[in-house]
Amino acid sequence: MQTPEYRLTREALGDSLVRLGKDNKNIVVMDADLSKSTMTNKFWKAYPDRFFDMGIAEQDMISTAAGLATTGKIPFCATYGVFLPGRCWDQIRISVCYADLNVKIIAAHGGVSVGADGATHHALEDIAMMRCLPNMKIIMPCDAIEMEKAADVVASTYGPMMLRMGREKVPVLTKKEDRFILGKANVLQEGSDVTLIGGGGLILLECFKAAEELAKEKISCRILNMHTIKPLDEDAILKAAKETGAIVTCEEHQIMGGMGSAIAEVVVEKSPVPMEFIGIKDRFGESGTPAQLFDEFGLSAKFIVQAVKKVLKRKKA
């Protein structure tokens, strides 16, 4: 593939909130003392009367957001994914999901690509914590263009929703004309031998690198962008299982309870095929550059290549 442009998804989110806030006066934004990092400070500068910095008090932020939602406001709550949902899961569960309120959660700095901040700031369990909650929807845009579309969908769709995004610039893998439908995966590359299902731009780029290497050995890889983790696109998963006969899931999250687990639940019940899982294997994060950590945790292209060869052996057995 050609060298892609790199952009920050969090910057795209900040710009999108400003754009959406211009037309919808019910949109309010809340942050937990990290608005410069999450880039919700863009909204703060544009609409200071609708921005609330709640300080390092994530539980209070969610409870306040729930109250605002009962009055017809659409609160977007932002901080790092280790803190949201990490520090306020009870409030999300009871005050937001049980009540089915229109609260939007922005979980920033997800995955190990946060880098040197280390284990305490690597959100590796947030999807698992959130996808088990009734009424909650989870979106993980793969790039800045997709984030802009996802923000529109989140703002216009009623109910509890989480937007997950990383810290680093990510490759722009989609086009403005590409569709974005909640719960519908996008095929980024067609293939016939195995399907790589990725969540998030950095690891999807590793999928493309792996596919290029495998193509040299006449192995054809389909690449799916699973931007919505809940509701999951079962049709795309089952189509991939039927047409390629093998699946490798790739994510910057614990394998246990993450996107791969969700996909496996569909596959094992409705169309069993061999699967392999690229992700964090029951470990905490470490400090390092994103590239170093992708190698340390087995997320880079060479490990995807190994997983594909392993799953294809099982497919042929």
C-alpha atoms as a printed R data frame, in Angstrom:
    type eleno elety resid chain resno       x       y      z
1   ATOM     1    CA   MET     A     1   0.000   0.000  0.000
2   ATOM     2    CA   GLN     A     2   1.056   3.631 -0.485
3   ATOM     3    CA   THR     A     3   2.390   5.525  2.521
4   ATOM     4    CA   PRO     A     4  -0.725   6.997  4.152
5   ATOM     5    CA   GLU     A     5  -1.252  10.405  5.705
6   ATOM     6    CA   TYR     A     6  -1.195  10.394  9.521
7   ATOM     7    CA   ARG     A     7  -3.666  12.394 11.638
8   ATOM     8    CA   LEU     A     8  -4.809  12.529 15.262
9   ATOM     9    CA   THR     A     9  -8.246  11.029 15.853
10  ATOM    10    CA   ARG     A    10  -8.567  13.113 19.018
11  ATOM    11    CA   GLU     A    11  -8.066  16.301 17.017
12  ATOM    12    CA   ALA     A    12 -10.757  15.160 14.595
13  ATOM    13    CA   LEU     A    13 -13.031  14.544 17.563
14  ATOM    14    CA   GLY     A    14 -12.413  18.004 19.013
15  ATOM    15    CA   ASP     A    15 -13.148  19.651 15.666
16  ATOM    16    CA   SER     A    16 -16.268  17.508 15.239
17  ATOM    17    CA   LEU     A    17 -17.626  18.491 18.650
18  ATOM    18    CA   VAL     A    18 -17.193  22.164 17.760
19  ATOM    19    CA   ARG     A    19 -19.009  21.619 14.460
20  ATOM    20    CA   LEU     A    20 -21.838  19.640 16.059
21  ATOM    21    CA   GLY     A    21 -22.169  22.100 18.923
22  ATOM    22    CA   LYS     A    22 -22.805  24.967 16.528
23  ATOM    23    CA   ASP     A    23 -26.087  23.475 15.319
24  ATOM    24    CA   ASN     A    24 -27.153  21.556 18.430
25  ATOM    25    CA   LYS     A    25 -27.272  23.727 21.535
26  ATOM    26    CA   ASN     A    26 -28.096  20.686 23.693
27  ATOM    27    CA   ILE     A    27 -24.592  19.284 23.252
28  ATOM    28    CA   VAL     A    28 -22.416  19.870 26.306
29  ATOM    29    CA   VAL     A    29 -18.884  18.605 26.894
30  ATOM    30    CA   MET     A    30 -17.314  17.545 30.185
31  ATOM    31    CA   ASP     A    31 -13.718  16.606 30.904
32  ATOM    32    CA   ALA     A    32 -11.740  15.394 33.910
33  ATOM    33    CA   ASP     A    33  -8.780  17.787 33.879
34  ATOM    34    CA   LEU     A    34  -7.372  16.445 30.605
35  ATOM    35    CA   SER     A    35  -9.084  18.586 27.960
36  ATOM    36    CA   LYS     A    36  -5.771  19.566 26.343
37  ATOM    37    CA   SER     A    37  -4.886  15.902 25.834
38  ATOM    38    CA   THR     A    38  -8.355  14.802 24.712
39  ATOM    39    CA   MET     A    39  -8.641  18.009 22.649
40  ATOM    40    CA   THR     A    40 -12.093  18.752 24.014
41  ATOM    41    CA   ASN     A    41 -10.548  22.136 24.857
42  ATOM    42    CA   LYS     A    42 -11.501  23.080 21.296
43  ATOM    43    CA   PHE     A    43 -15.146  22.946 22.405
44  ATOM    44    CA   TRP     A    44 -14.253  24.854 25.585
45  ATOM    45    CA   LYS     A    45 -12.806  27.715 23.536
46  ATOM    46    CA   ALA     A    46 -15.792  27.770 21.169
47  ATOM    47    CA   TYR     A    47 -18.592  27.394 23.734
48  ATOM    48    CA   PRO     A    48 -17.292  28.099 27.243
49  ATOM    49    CA   ASP     A    49 -20.814  28.178 28.696
50  ATOM    50    CA   ARG     A    50 -21.381  24.561 27.601
51  ATOM    51    CA   PHE     A    51 -18.070  23.093 28.743
52  ATOM    52    CA   PHE     A    52 -17.480  21.798 32.265
53  ATOM    53    CA   ASP     A    53 -14.066  20.796 33.605
54  ATOM    54    CA   MET     A    54 -15.002  18.455 36.429
55  ATOM    55    CA   GLY     A    55 -11.455  17.994 37.707
56  ATOM    56    CA   ILE     A    56 -10.096  14.591 38.662
57  ATOM    57    CA   ALA     A    57 -13.546  13.405 39.723
58  ATOM    58    CA   GLU     A    58 -14.697  10.938 37.092
59  ATOM    59    CA   GLN     A    59 -17.519   9.491 39.211
60  ATOM    60    CA   ASP     A    60 -18.989  12.953 39.717
61  ATOM    61    CA   MET     A    61 -18.607  13.700 36.009
62  ATOM    62    CA   ILE     A    62 -20.711  10.691 35.009
63  ATOM    63    CA   SER     A    63 -23.352  11.327 37.679
64  ATOM    64    CA   THR     A    64 -23.601  14.970 36.603
65  ATOM    65    CA   ALA     A    65 -23.821  13.924 32.959
66  ATOM    66    CA   ALA     A    66 -26.677  11.564 33.805
67  ATOM    67    CA   GLY     A    67 -28.524  14.428 35.464
68  ATOM    68    CA   LEU     A    68 -27.977  16.688 32.461
69  ATOM    69    CA   ALA     A    69 -29.237  13.946 30.145
70  ATOM    70    CA   THR     A    70 -32.548  13.802 32.025
71  ATOM    71    CA   THR     A    71 -33.116  17.450 31.040
72  ATOM    72    CA   GLY     A    72 -32.567  16.805 27.329
73  ATOM    73    CA   LYS     A    73 -28.892  17.713 27.139
74  ATOM    74    CA   ILE     A    74 -26.436  15.485 25.256
75  ATOM    75    CA   PRO     A    75 -23.331  15.276 27.444
76  ATOM    76    CA   PHE     A    76 -20.012  14.080 26.004
77  ATOM    77    CA   CYS     A    77 -17.718  12.999 28.860
78  ATOM    78    CA   ALA     A    78 -14.008  12.703 28.109
79  ATOM    79    CA   THR     A    79 -10.824  11.522 29.763
80  ATOM    80    CA   TYR     A    80  -8.317   8.681 29.401
81  ATOM    81    CA   GLY     A    81  -9.753   5.193 28.960
82  ATOM    82    CA   VAL     A    82  -8.047   3.920 32.114
83  ATOM    83    CA   PHE     A    83 -10.138   6.390 34.129
84  ATOM    84    CA   LEU     A    84 -13.312   6.280 32.051
85  ATOM    85    CA   PRO     A    85 -14.639   3.600 32.507
86  ATOM    86    CA   GLY     A    86 -11.911   2.511 34.934
87  ATOM    87    CA   ARG     A    87 -12.761   4.806 37.844
88  ATOM    88    CA   CYS     A    88 -16.513   5.191 37.354
89  ATOM    89    CA   TRP     A    89 -17.905   1.892 36.093
90  ATOM    90    CA   ASP     A    90 -20.563   1.786 38.814
91  ATOM    91    CA   GLN     A    91 -21.933   5.192 37.808
92  ATOM    92    CA   ILE     A    92 -21.912   4.186 34.136
93  ATOM    93    CA   ARG     A    93 -23.704   0.939 34.937
94  ATOM    94    CA   ILE     A    94 -26.435   2.331 37.184
95  ATOM    95    CA   SER     A    95 -26.859   6.031 36.431
96  ATOM    96    CA   VAL     A    96 -26.349   5.785 32.658
97  ATOM    97    CA   CYS     A    97 -26.952   2.278 31.304
98  ATOM    98    CA   TYR     A    98 -29.637   1.062 33.708
99  ATOM    99    CA   ALA     A    99 -31.490   4.336 33.197
100 ATOM   100    CA   ASP     A   100 -30.746   4.199 29.433
101 ATOM   101    CA   LEU     A   101 -29.705   7.845 29.323
102 ATOM   102    CA   ASN     A   102 -28.213   9.734 26.396
103 ATOM   103    CA   VAL     A   103 -24.665  10.030 27.762
104 ATOM   104    CA   LYS     A   104 -21.647   9.797 25.449
105 ATOM   105    CA   ILE     A   105 -18.315   8.534 26.774
106 ATOM   106    CA   ILE     A   106 -15.017   9.457 25.121
107 ATOM   107    CA   ALA     A   107 -12.337   6.975 26.190
108 ATOM   108    CA   ALA     A   108  -9.055   8.491 25.016
109 ATOM   109    CA   HIS     A   109  -5.513   7.115 24.946
110 ATOM   110    CA   GLY     A   110  -6.596   3.497 24.517
111 ATOM   111    CA   GLY     A   111  -4.112   0.654 24.079
112 ATOM   112    CA   VAL     A   112  -0.355   0.324 24.533
113 ATOM   113    CA   SER     A   113   0.427   2.967 21.907
114 ATOM   114    CA   VAL     A   114   0.099   5.545 24.700
115 ATOM   115    CA   GLY     A   115   3.741   4.525 25.086
116 ATOM   116    CA   ALA     A   116   6.007   5.779 27.853
117 ATOM   117    CA   ASP     A   117   3.161   6.543 30.279
118 ATOM   118    CA   GLY     A   118   3.267   2.827 31.065
119 ATOM   119    CA   ALA     A   119   1.008   0.314 32.763
120 ATOM   120    CA   THR     A   120  -1.016   2.756 34.841
121 ATOM   121    CA   HIS     A   121  -2.114   4.654 31.730
122 ATOM   122    CA   HIS     A   122  -2.537   1.841 29.205
123 ATOM   123    CA   ALA     A   123  -6.266   1.204 28.790
124 ATOM   124    CA   LEU     A   124  -6.300  -2.493 27.911
125 ATOM   125    CA   GLU     A   125  -9.540  -3.584 29.588
126 ATOM   126    CA   ASP     A   126 -12.014  -0.810 28.735
127 ATOM   127    CA   ILE     A   127 -13.843  -2.632 25.933
128 ATOM   128    CA   ALA     A   128 -14.317  -5.694 28.130
129 ATOM   129    CA   MET     A   129 -15.714  -3.532 30.927
130 ATOM   130    CA   MET     A   130 -18.170  -1.757 28.651
131 ATOM   131    CA   ARG     A   131 -19.434  -4.338 26.198
132 ATOM   132    CA   CYS     A   132 -21.033  -6.397 28.965
133 ATOM   133    CA   LEU     A   133 -23.316  -3.495 29.923
134 ATOM   134    CA   PRO     A   134 -26.887  -3.552 28.541
135 ATOM   135    CA   ASN     A   135 -27.805  -0.536 26.370
136 ATOM   136    CA   MET     A   136 -24.134   0.435 25.831
137 ATOM   137    CA   LYS     A   137 -22.786   0.815 22.281
138 ATOM   138    CA   ILE     A   138 -19.045   0.924 21.507
139 ATOM   139    CA   ILE     A   139 -17.364   2.559 18.508
140 ATOM   140    CA   MET     A   140 -13.633   2.533 17.748
141 ATOM   141    CA   PRO     A   141 -12.979   4.719 14.670
142 ATOM   142    CA   CYS     A   142  -9.876   3.664 12.758
143 ATOM   143    CA   ASP     A   143  -8.803   7.130 11.604
144 ATOM   144    CA   ALA     A   144  -9.610  10.842 11.633
145 ATOM   145    CA   ILE     A   145 -12.057  10.674  8.728
146 ATOM   146    CA   GLU     A   146 -13.960   7.863 10.383
147 ATOM   147    CA   MET     A   147 -13.943   9.742 13.697
148 ATOM   148    CA   GLU     A   148 -15.723  12.670 12.045
149 ATOM   149    CA   LYS     A   149 -18.440  10.350 10.775
150 ATOM   150    CA   ALA     A   150 -18.641   8.464 14.058
151 ATOM   151    CA   ALA     A   151 -19.086  11.701 16.004
152 ATOM   152    CA   ASP     A   152 -22.085  12.557 13.822
153 ATOM   153    CA   VAL     A   153 -23.621   9.141 14.469
154 ATOM   154    CA   VAL     A   154 -22.978   9.274 18.209
155 ATOM   155    CA   ALA     A   155 -24.507  12.737 18.523
156 ATOM   156    CA   SER     A   156 -27.627  11.772 16.569
157 ATOM   157    CA   THR     A   157 -28.207   8.291 18.046
158 ATOM   158    CA   TYR     A   158 -29.969   8.089 21.395
159 ATOM   159    CA   GLY     A   159 -28.484   6.106 24.234
160 ATOM   160    CA   PRO     A   160 -25.271   5.331 26.102
161 ATOM   161    CA   MET     A   161 -22.295   5.152 23.745
162 ATOM   162    CA   MET     A   162 -18.520   4.940 24.043
163 ATOM   163    CA   LEU     A   163 -16.022   6.330 21.531
164 ATOM   164    CA   ARG     A   164 -12.572   4.774 21.937
165 ATOM   165    CA   MET     A   165  -9.508   6.486 20.488
166 ATOM   166    CA   GLY     A   166  -5.742   6.395 20.819
167 ATOM   167    CA   ARG     A   167  -3.094   8.995 21.583
168 ATOM   168    CA   GLU     A   168  -0.824   8.745 18.539
169 ATOM   169    CA   LYS     A   169  -1.361   9.933 15.005
170 ATOM   170    CA   VAL     A   170  -2.857   7.102 12.986
171 ATOM   171    CA   PRO     A   171  -2.826   6.380  9.254
172 ATOM   172    CA   VAL     A   172  -5.800   7.605  7.258
173 ATOM   173    CA   LEU     A   173  -7.116   4.345  5.818
174 ATOM   174    CA   THR     A   174 -10.625   5.427  4.808
175 ATOM   175    CA   LYS     A   175 -12.008   7.937  2.319
176 ATOM   176    CA   LYS     A   176 -14.569  10.675  2.816
177 ATOM   177    CA   GLU     A   177 -16.954   8.869  0.473
178 ATOM   178    CA   ASP     A   178 -16.786   5.596  2.434
179 ATOM   179    CA   ARG     A   179 -19.960   4.747  4.302
180 ATOM   180    CA   PHE     A   180 -20.073   4.698  8.076
181 ATOM   181    CA   ILE     A   181 -23.010   2.775  9.492
182 ATOM   182    CA   LEU     A   182 -23.286   1.905 13.158
183 ATOM   183    CA   GLY     A   183 -22.828  -1.844 13.549
184 ATOM   184    CA   LYS     A   184 -21.605  -2.435  9.977
185 ATOM   185    CA   ALA     A   185 -17.948  -3.303  9.337
186 ATOM   186    CA   ASN     A   186 -16.094  -2.033  6.272
187 ATOM   187    CA   VAL     A   187 -13.993  -4.186  3.959
188 ATOM   188    CA   LEU     A   188 -10.673  -2.396  3.447
189 ATOM   189    CA   GLN     A   189  -9.190  -5.130  1.261
190 ATOM   190    CA   GLU     A   190 -10.734  -8.156 -0.399
191 ATOM   191    CA   GLY     A   191  -9.170 -11.580  0.045
192 ATOM   192    CA   SER     A   192 -10.032 -15.257 -0.172
193 ATOM   193    CA   ASP     A   193  -7.732 -17.308  2.100
194 ATOM   194    CA   VAL     A   194  -8.073 -15.672  5.514
195 ATOM   195    CA   THR     A   195  -9.766 -12.654  7.076
196 ATOM   196    CA   LEU     A   196  -7.892 -10.188  9.277
197 ATOM   197    CA   ILE     A   197 -10.326  -8.276 11.494
198 ATOM   198    CA   GLY     A   198  -8.805  -5.167 13.043
199 ATOM   199    CA   GLY     A   199  -9.945  -2.486 15.440
200 ATOM   200    CA   GLY     A   200  -8.065   0.817 15.421
201 ATOM   201    CA   GLY     A   201  -5.830   2.463 12.838
202 ATOM   202    CA   LEU     A   202  -2.373   1.501 14.089
203 ATOM   203    CA   ILE     A   203  -3.107  -2.199 14.225
204 ATOM   204    CA   LEU     A   204  -5.021  -2.096 10.938
205 ATOM   205    CA   LEU     A   205  -1.853  -0.699  9.361
206 ATOM   206    CA   GLU     A   206  -0.019  -3.743 10.737
207 ATOM   207    CA   CYS     A   207  -2.694  -5.889  9.080
208 ATOM   208    CA   PHE     A   208  -1.919  -4.265  5.734
209 ATOM   209    CA   LYS     A   209   1.817  -4.799  6.229
210 ATOM   210    CA   ALA     A   210   1.210  -8.447  7.083
211 ATOM   211    CA   ALA     A   211  -1.073  -8.885  4.077
212 ATOM   212    CA   GLU     A   212   1.636  -7.514  1.780
213 ATOM   213    CA   GLU     A   213   4.157 -10.024  3.129
214 ATOM   214    CA   LEU     A   214   1.697 -12.892  2.865
215 ATOM   215    CA   ALA     A   215   0.793 -11.928 -0.701
216 ATOM   216    CA   LYS     A   216   4.395 -12.745 -1.648
217 ATOM   217    CA   GLU     A   217   3.573 -16.326 -0.630
218 ATOM   218    CA   LYS     A   218   0.299 -16.311 -2.603
219 ATOM   219    CA   ILE     A   219  -1.809 -15.964  0.554
220 ATOM   220    CA   SER     A   220  -4.792 -13.682 -0.017
221 ATOM   221    CA   CYS     A   221  -5.970 -11.689  3.030
222 ATOM   222    CA   ARG     A   222  -9.303  -9.974  3.455
223 ATOM   223    CA   ILE     A   223  -9.073  -7.013  5.863
224 ATOM   224    CA   LEU     A   224 -12.131  -5.928  7.837
225 ATOM   225    CA   ASN     A   225 -12.338  -2.674  9.779
226 ATOM   226    CA   MET     A   226 -14.544  -3.552 12.757
227 ATOM   227    CA   HIS     A   227 -15.195   0.026 13.847
228 ATOM   228    CA   THR     A   228 -18.255  -0.927 15.892
229 ATOM   229    CA   ILE     A   229 -17.590  -3.404 18.690
230 ATOM   230    CA   LYS     A   230 -21.164  -3.324 19.960
231 ATOM   231    CA   PRO     A   231 -23.484  -3.924 18.184
232 ATOM   232    CA   LEU     A   232 -21.204  -6.287 16.283
233 ATOM   233    CA   ASP     A   233 -21.575  -6.871 12.539
234 ATOM   234    CA   GLU     A   234 -22.455 -10.558 12.645
235 ATOM   235    CA   ASP     A   235 -23.251 -10.636  8.922
236 ATOM   236    CA   ALA     A   236 -19.735  -9.499  7.954
237 ATOM   237    CA   ILE     A   237 -18.174 -11.984 10.376
238 ATOM   238    CA   LEU     A   238 -20.225 -14.914  9.110
239 ATOM   239    CA   LYS     A   239 -19.598 -13.920  5.486
240 ATOM   240    CA   ALA     A   240 -15.860 -13.870  6.201
241 ATOM   241    CA   ALA     A   241 -16.029 -17.239  7.935
242 ATOM   242    CA   LYS     A   242 -17.928 -18.790  5.042
243 ATOM   243    CA   GLU     A   243 -15.875 -17.264  2.214
244 ATOM   244    CA   THR     A   244 -12.338 -17.384  3.651
245 ATOM   245    CA   GLY     A   245 -12.624 -20.193  6.196
246 ATOM   246    CA   ALA     A   246 -10.200 -18.676  8.735
247 ATOM   247    CA   ILE     A   247 -10.110 -15.541 10.894
248 ATOM   248    CA   VAL     A   248  -7.387 -13.640 12.758
249 ATOM   249    CA   THR     A   249  -8.547 -10.836 15.063
250 ATOM   250    CA   CYS     A   250  -6.161  -7.960 15.817
251 ATOM   251    CA   GLU     A   251  -6.635  -5.422 18.602
252 ATOM   252    CA   GLU     A   252  -4.823  -3.120 21.037
253 ATOM   253    CA   HIS     A   253  -6.685  -4.561 24.022
254 ATOM   254    CA   GLN     A   254  -6.760  -7.643 26.197
255 ATOM   255    CA   ILE     A   255  -7.806 -10.650 24.139
256 ATOM   256    CA   MET     A   256  -9.945 -11.710 27.081
257 ATOM   257    CA   GLY     A   257 -13.233  -9.838 26.827
258 ATOM   258    CA   GLY     A   258 -12.204  -7.697 23.863
259 ATOM   259    CA   MET     A   259 -13.161  -7.507 20.199
260 ATOM   260    CA   GLY     A   260 -11.665 -10.925 19.461
261 ATOM   261    CA   SER     A   261 -13.729 -12.522 22.205
262 ATOM   262    CA   ALA     A   262 -16.887 -10.899 20.854
263 ATOM   263    CA   ILE     A   263 -16.161 -12.172 17.342
264 ATOM   264    CA   ALA     A   264 -15.360 -15.659 18.646
265 ATOM   265    CA   GLU     A   265 -18.744 -15.787 20.381
266 ATOM   266    CA   VAL     A   266 -20.412 -15.315 17.000
267 ATOM   267    CA   VAL     A   267 -18.138 -17.715 15.117
268 ATOM   268    CA   VAL     A   268 -18.302 -20.602 17.588
269 ATOM   269    CA   GLU     A   269 -22.097 -20.510 17.671
270 ATOM   270    CA   LYS     A   270 -22.996 -19.862 14.053
271 ATOM   271    CA   SER     A   271 -20.090 -20.722 11.727
272 ATOM   272    CA   PRO     A   272 -17.124 -22.438 13.419
273 ATOM   273    CA   VAL     A   273 -13.821 -21.887 11.601
274 ATOM   274    CA   PRO     A   274 -10.209 -21.790 12.861
275 ATOM   275    CA   MET     A   275  -9.335 -18.522 14.635
276 ATOM   276    CA   GLU     A   276  -6.218 -16.901 16.040
277 ATOM   277    CA   PHE     A   277  -6.056 -13.827 18.266
278 ATOM   278    CA   ILE     A   278  -3.610 -10.919 18.170
279 ATOM   279    CA   GLY     A   279  -3.880  -8.780 21.294
280 ATOM   280    CA   ILE     A   280  -2.674  -8.402 24.857
281 ATOM   281    CA   LYS     A   281  -2.310 -11.798 26.494
282 ATOM   282    CA   ASP     A   282  -3.289 -11.280 30.143
283 ATOM   283    CA   ARG     A   283  -0.555  -8.733 30.917
284 ATOM   284    CA   PHE     A   284  -0.286  -5.160 32.084
285 ATOM   285    CA   GLY     A   285   1.399  -2.562 29.905
286 ATOM   286    CA   GLU     A   286   5.010  -1.396 30.029
287 ATOM   287    CA   SER     A   287   6.822   1.808 29.136
288 ATOM   288    CA   GLY     A   288   8.315   2.226 25.677
289 ATOM   289    CA   THR     A   289   7.668   3.717 22.268
290 ATOM   290    CA   PRO     A   290   4.545   2.526 20.440
291 ATOM   291    CA   ALA     A   291   6.704   0.542 17.996
292 ATOM   292    CA   GLN     A   292   8.648  -1.110 20.821
293 ATOM   293    CA   LEU     A   293   5.455  -2.022 22.629
294 ATOM   294    CA   PHE     A   294   3.802  -3.415 19.499
295 ATOM   295    CA   ASP     A   295   6.762  -5.787 19.221
296 ATOM   296    CA   GLU     A   296   6.851  -6.553 22.953
297 ATOM   297    CA   PHE     A   297   3.167  -7.467 23.045
298 ATOM   298    CA   GLY     A   298   3.079  -9.329 19.735
299 ATOM   299    CA   LEU     A   299   0.921  -6.831 17.850
300 ATOM   300    CA   SER     A   300   3.157  -5.973 14.889
301 ATOM   301    CA   ALA     A   301   2.955  -7.336 11.358
302 ATOM   302    CA   LYS     A   302   5.421 -10.194 11.835
303 ATOM   303    CA   PHE     A   303   3.228 -11.673 14.562
304 ATOM   304    CA   ILE     A   304   0.125 -11.332 12.398
305 ATOM   305    CA   VAL     A   305   1.975 -13.210  9.636
306 ATOM   306    CA   GLN     A   306   2.768 -15.998 12.106
307 ATOM   307    CA   ALA     A   307  -0.852 -16.140 13.263
308 ATOM   308    CA   VAL     A   308  -2.105 -16.377  9.682
309 ATOM   309    CA   LYS     A   309   0.232 -19.257  8.864
310 ATOM   310    CA   LYS     A   310  -0.831 -21.010 12.050
311 ATOM   311    CA   VAL     A   311  -4.539 -20.610 11.367
312 ATOM   312    CA   LEU     A   312  -4.143 -21.756  7.753
313 ATOM   313    CA   LYS     A   313  -2.518 -24.989  8.919
314 ATOM   314    CA   ARG     A   314  -5.565 -25.640 11.067
315 ATOM   315    CA   LYS     A   315  -7.840 -24.711  8.184
316 ATOM   316    CA   LYS     A   316  -6.218 -27.354  5.975
317 ATOM   317    CA   ALA     A   317  -6.138 -30.034  8.686
